[in-house]
């Protein structure tokens, strides 16, 4: 394809198989409608992904929301959209993939990278082995609630990581859970919906997790969800700080929770780059 025929540039990446379409848009000129996001993420008629990461300077973000006050206008901002087209505050796996893209595309140097999100500024460090560590901020526990799957009630802790979670520690076989439909939630406690994690403690500071993400469905991984799962597992063990290795269907990450914040470390992989057909994009 000749350069004059190219449409919209994109890349594709994943963090523990939580996958994203990445759209570079430094000057904020891309019209990223909800319909375009849904089409991009559709695994039959689009590229297929759990969400879209728009790479834009914070000062050029524009609608549907402006960057938080603590984010400098020149900082790279992760404008994250769920697969259903809705805007999300934060995505732990997405931030890792976003940072890997910044380095691989020459937009940032390896090492420490500040990344703007709707949940605030997130400090990120890329590692030579392909891993990325993200300062996820404080995990705020703001209550307890219940949900039901297959007629079984699960009790969990409500955790705010810039986006809302209900993390349920359980001893049931996680593979037996049917997470096709969104688990019901307390709409008064979670008015904007919630990510629901089911967490089974293992030996030696490890846990397994499955997750249903709002606006997406069950995903192979959820970065903020692994932090919420760690918070819940620590509380179940009578602790408020510590480290857990979290096994999700898409791989393994490590989470550390301290009195002042939390850190998520895991892989970030870029798998493709290309150009969206301009006619297809315009037709959306």
Secondary structure, 3 states (H helix, E strand, C coil): CCHHHCCEEEEEEEECCEEEEEEECCCCCCCCCHHHHHHHHCCCCCCCCCEEEEEEEHHHCCCCCCCCCCCCCCCEEEEEEECCCCECCCCHHHHHHHHHHHHHCCCCCCCEEEEEECCEEEEEEECCCCEEEEECCCCEEEEEEEEEECCEEEEEEEEECCCEEEEEECCCCHHHCCCCCCCCCCCCCCCCCCEEEEEEECCCCEEEEEEEECCCEEECCCHHHHHHHHHHHHHHCCCCCEEEEEEECCEEEEEEECCCCEEEEEECEEEEEEEECHHHHHHC
